[in-house]
């Protein structure tokens, strides 16, 4: 429909600070309020991505819901909104798709092993040189992963999805550490999407933790505490360092609430689970390896 092009929709969404899952939630609320039947949450997320890519037009039903949320495509889009949309995080592979599709099973196994090794190396690059030195490599590998996911099938697909979720979470952190919260929220959403498809419960927990970090940065103590609790609930037997990071997030939420006793108690529990100071710093022992006793 006129005005409802993907660039305009994406610019409007990002101007409100929403990632795609948040827009899906907002559309769900608007639909429930209006008594309108719409797609389930996961299906709606896929639809939004398709709208923003220009793969599909938005139907009249969804146009009305978007208008209910304040999207007015007939009004001029501000230049800063368009600039934000054009700066959307993109990961494109420089490797031709046909070349990846021609890989044998053995070569795919070798490639996924290489991607795994390079992820650990990029973590160390971030630790030693900072996020901007690691981000380019992470985005290059995300481009390869995205291209692979257009053709591979299980069981190889599940391994690629797990790698993709890990790389996307790293991209989210690197964008956040560079001060780009729009990019951080985008890649956090992609990481969750791939982790859910792969059934990677441990990564789902870690992405919930990352979402909680965003909430804490926004001063939303209730969301930070709730997401931390969900991260612990999502996977039993979390590795100690990962649990330490989650408990530290809970302590932050208690501090935002002004509850000093609960904050100190959570920090004490986190200290008992912290990573060894001798950890190699490449996340080889799991997420949260940065959470040392110090």
C-alpha positions as CSV (number, residue, x, y, z in Angstrom):
1,X,0.0,0.0,0.0
2,X,1.2,3.5,-0.7
3,X,3.5,4.8,2.0
4,X,3.9,1.4,3.7
5,X,7.3,0.6,2.1
6,X,9.8,-1.3,4.2
7,X,12.3,1.5,4.6
8,X,9.6,3.9,6.0
9,X,8.3,1.2,8.3
10,X,11.8,0.3,9.6
11,X,12.7,4.0,10.1
12,X,9.5,4.6,12.1
13,X,10.0,1.4,14.2
14,X,13.6,2.3,15.0
15,X,12.7,5.9,15.8
16,X,10.6,4.5,18.6
17,X,13.5,2.4,19.9
18,X,11.7,-0.9,19.1
19,X,13.3,-4.1,17.8
20,X,11.2,-6.4,15.6
21,X,10.0,-8.6,18.5
22,X,8.8,-5.5,20.4
23,X,6.9,-4.2,17.3
24,X,5.3,-7.7,17.2
25,X,4.3,-7.3,20.8
26,X,2.8,-3.9,20.2
27,X,0.8,-5.1,17.2
28,X,-0.5,-8.0,19.4
29,X,-1.6,-5.5,22.0
30,X,-3.3,-3.3,19.4
31,X,-5.0,-6.3,17.9
32,X,-6.3,-7.6,21.2
33,X,-7.6,-4.2,22.1
34,X,-9.4,-4.0,18.7
35,X,-10.6,-7.6,18.8
36,X,-8.7,-8.4,15.6
37,X,-7.3,-11.9,14.8
38,X,-3.6,-11.8,13.7
39,X,-0.7,-14.1,13.3
40,X,1.0,-15.7,16.3
41,X,4.0,-13.9,17.8
42,X,6.8,-15.9,15.9
43,X,4.8,-15.7,12.6
44,X,4.3,-12.0,13.1
45,X,8.1,-11.5,13.6
46,X,8.7,-13.2,10.3
47,X,6.1,-11.1,8.6
48,X,7.6,-7.9,9.9
49,X,11.0,-8.9,8.5
50,X,9.4,-9.7,5.2
51,X,7.6,-6.3,5.1
52,X,10.8,-4.4,5.9
53,X,12.7,-6.3,3.2
54,X,10.0,-5.5,0.7
55,X,9.1,-9.2,0.2
56,X,5.4,-8.6,1.0
57,X,2.9,-5.8,1.1
58,X,1.1,-5.0,4.3
59,X,-2.5,-5.9,4.3
60,X,-5.3,-3.5,5.2
61,X,-5.8,-5.2,8.6
62,X,-2.1,-4.6,9.5
63,X,-2.1,-1.1,8.1
64,X,-4.9,-0.2,10.5
65,X,-3.0,-1.7,13.4
66,X,0.1,0.2,12.5
67,X,-1.9,3.4,12.3
68,X,-3.3,2.6,15.8
69,X,0.3,2.5,17.1
70,X,1.0,6.0,15.6
71,X,2.6,5.0,12.2
72,X,1.5,7.6,9.7
73,X,3.3,6.9,6.4
74,X,1.4,9.7,4.7
75,X,3.4,12.1,6.9
76,X,7.0,13.0,5.8
77,X,9.7,10.9,7.4
78,X,12.3,12.9,9.2
79,X,15.8,12.8,7.7
80,X,17.3,11.5,10.9
81,X,14.8,8.6,10.9
82,X,15.9,7.7,7.3
83,X,19.5,7.9,8.2
84,X,18.9,5.5,11.1
85,X,17.1,3.1,8.8
86,X,19.9,3.2,6.3
87,X,22.4,2.5,9.1
88,X,20.6,-0.7,10.0
89,X,23.0,-3.5,10.9
90,X,23.7,-5.6,7.8
91,X,25.7,-8.7,7.5
92,X,26.3,-9.9,3.9
93,X,28.6,-12.6,2.8
94,X,31.3,-11.9,0.2
95,X,31.3,-15.6,-0.6
96,X,28.9,-16.4,-3.5
97,X,25.9,-18.5,-2.4
98,X,26.5,-21.1,-5.1
99,X,29.9,-21.8,-3.7
100,X,28.5,-22.5,-0.3
101,X,25.8,-24.7,-1.7
102,X,28.4,-26.8,-3.5
103,X,30.2,-27.8,-0.3
104,X,30.2,-31.5,0.5
105,X,29.2,-32.8,3.9
106,X,32.8,-33.0,5.0
107,X,33.5,-29.5,3.8
108,X,30.5,-28.2,5.7
109,X,31.8,-29.9,8.8
110,X,35.2,-28.2,8.3
111,X,33.6,-24.8,7.7
112,X,31.4,-25.0,10.9
113,X,34.5,-26.0,12.8
114,X,36.4,-23.0,11.4
115,X,33.5,-20.6,12.3
116,X,33.6,-22.0,15.8
117,X,37.4,-21.4,16.1
118,X,37.2,-17.9,14.7
119,X,34.4,-16.9,17.1
120,X,36.8,-17.7,20.0
121,X,39.5,-15.7,18.3
122,X,37.2,-12.7,17.8
123,X,36.3,-12.8,21.5
124,X,39.9,-12.5,22.3
125,X,40.3,-9.7,19.7
126,X,37.5,-7.8,21.5
127,X,39.2,-8.3,24.9
128,X,42.6,-7.1,23.7
129,X,41.8,-4.4,21.1
130,X,38.2,-3.4,21.7
131,X,34.9,-3.8,19.9
132,X,35.5,-2.0,16.7
133,X,38.4,-4.3,15.9
134,X,36.3,-7.4,16.3
135,X,33.0,-6.2,14.8
136,X,34.1,-6.4,11.2
137,X,35.1,-10.0,11.6
138,X,31.9,-10.9,13.4
139,X,29.8,-9.3,10.6
140,X,31.7,-11.1,7.9
141,X,31.0,-14.5,9.5
142,X,27.4,-13.6,10.1
143,X,27.1,-13.0,6.4
144,X,28.5,-16.5,5.7
145,X,26.1,-18.0,8.3
146,X,23.1,-16.1,6.9
147,X,23.9,-17.4,3.4
148,X,24.3,-21.0,4.7
149,X,20.9,-20.9,6.4
150,X,19.2,-20.2,3.1
151,X,20.1,-23.8,2.0
152,X,21.3,-26.1,4.7
153,X,18.9,-28.6,6.3
154,X,19.0,-30.5,9.6
155,X,21.1,-31.8,11.3
156,X,23.7,-29.4,9.8
157,X,21.2,-26.5,10.0
158,X,21.0,-26.8,13.8
159,X,24.7,-26.5,14.2
160,X,24.8,-23.4,11.9
161,X,21.9,-21.9,13.8
162,X,23.7,-22.4,17.1
163,X,26.8,-20.7,15.6
164,X,24.6,-17.9,14.2
165,X,23.0,-17.3,17.6
166,X,26.4,-17.1,19.2
167,X,27.8,-14.7,16.5
168,X,24.6,-12.6,16.6
169,X,24.9,-12.3,20.4
170,X,28.5,-11.2,20.0
171,X,27.4,-8.6,17.4
172,X,24.9,-7.3,19.9
173,X,27.5,-6.9,22.6
174,X,30.0,-5.3,20.2
175,X,27.4,-2.8,19.0
176,X,26.4,-2.1,22.6
177,X,30.0,-1.6,23.7
178,X,30.4,0.8,20.8
179,X,27.5,2.8,22.0
180,X,25.1,1.6,19.3
181,X,22.0,0.4,21.2
182,X,19.9,0.2,18.0
183,X,22.3,-2.4,16.6
184,X,22.6,-4.1,19.9
185,X,18.8,-4.6,20.2
186,X,18.6,-5.8,16.5
187,X,21.3,-8.5,16.9
188,X,19.9,-9.6,20.3
189,X,16.6,-10.3,18.5
190,X,18.3,-12.2,15.7
191,X,20.3,-14.3,18.3
192,X,17.0,-15.2,20.1
193,X,15.4,-16.1,16.8
194,X,18.1,-18.5,15.8
195,X,18.5,-19.9,19.3
196,X,14.8,-20.7,19.5
197,X,14.9,-22.5,16.1
198,X,17.9,-24.5,17.2
199,X,16.5,-25.3,20.6
200,X,19.6,-24.0,22.2
201,X,18.4,-23.5,25.7
202,X,21.7,-22.3,27.0
203,X,21.8,-19.5,24.4
204,X,18.2,-18.6,25.1
205,X,19.1,-18.1,28.7
206,X,22.1,-15.9,27.8
207,X,20.1,-13.8,25.4
208,X,17.5,-13.3,28.1
209,X,20.4,-12.1,30.3
210,X,21.4,-9.7,27.5
211,X,17.9,-8.3,27.3
212,X,18.0,-7.8,31.0
213,X,21.2,-5.8,30.7
214,X,19.4,-3.5,28.3
215,X,16.5,-3.1,30.7
216,X,18.9,-2.3,33.6
217,X,20.6,0.3,31.4
218,X,17.2,1.9,30.9
219,X,16.6,1.9,34.6
220,X,13.8,-0.7,34.4
221,X,14.4,-2.7,37.6
222,X,11.3,-4.8,37.2
223,X,12.2,-6.0,33.7
224,X,15.9,-6.5,34.6
225,X,14.9,-8.7,37.6
226,X,12.3,-10.6,35.6
227,X,14.6,-11.3,32.7
228,X,17.4,-12.4,35.1
229,X,14.9,-14.8,36.8
230,X,13.8,-16.1,33.4
231,X,17.5,-16.6,32.4
232,X,18.0,-18.8,35.4
233,X,14.7,-20.7,34.9
234,X,15.4,-21.4,31.2
235,X,18.2,-23.8,31.8
236,X,19.1,-25.9,34.9
237,X,22.7,-26.3,35.8
238,X,24.0,-23.1,34.2
239,X,27.8,-22.9,34.2
240,X,29.1,-21.1,37.2
241,X,30.4,-17.9,35.4
242,X,27.2,-17.6,33.4
243,X,25.1,-17.9,36.6
244,X,27.4,-15.3,38.2
245,X,26.6,-12.8,35.5
246,X,22.9,-13.4,35.9
247,X,23.1,-13.0,39.6
248,X,25.1,-9.8,39.2
249,X,22.2,-8.6,37.0
250,X,19.8,-9.4,39.7
251,X,22.0,-7.4,42.1
252,X,21.8,-4.5,39.8
253,X,18.0,-4.7,39.7
254,X,17.9,-4.8,43.5
255,X,20.2,-1.7,43.6
256,X,17.8,0.1,41.2
257,X,15.0,-0.7,43.7
258,X,17.1,0.6,46.6
259,X,17.2,-2.8,48.3
260,X,20.8,-2.9,49.6
261,X,20.5,-6.2,51.5
262,X,19.1,-8.1,48.5
263,X,21.7,-6.5,46.3
264,X,24.6,-7.6,48.6
265,X,23.2,-11.1,48.9
266,X,23.0,-11.5,45.1
267,X,26.5,-10.2,44.8
268,X,27.8,-12.7,47.4
269,X,26.1,-15.5,45.4
270,X,27.6,-14.2,42.2
271,X,31.1,-14.1,43.8
272,X,30.8,-17.8,44.7
273,X,30.1,-18.7,41.0
274,X,32.6,-16.3,39.4
275,X,35.0,-17.4,36.7
276,X,38.6,-18.3,37.5
277,X,41.0,-15.3,37.0
278,X,43.1,-17.8,34.9
279,X,40.3,-18.1,32.3
280,X,41.8,-17.8,28.8
281,X,39.4,-15.0,27.9
282,X,38.0,-16.6,24.7
283,X,34.8,-17.9,26.2
284,X,36.0,-21.4,25.7
285,X,34.6,-22.2,29.2
286,X,31.2,-20.8,28.3
287,X,29.5,-17.4,28.4
288,X,30.1,-15.3,31.4
289,X,33.9,-15.9,31.5
290,X,34.4,-12.2,32.0
291,X,32.6,-12.4,35.3
292,X,35.6,-13.0,37.6
293,X,35.8,-12.4,41.3
294,X,37.3,-9.0,40.7
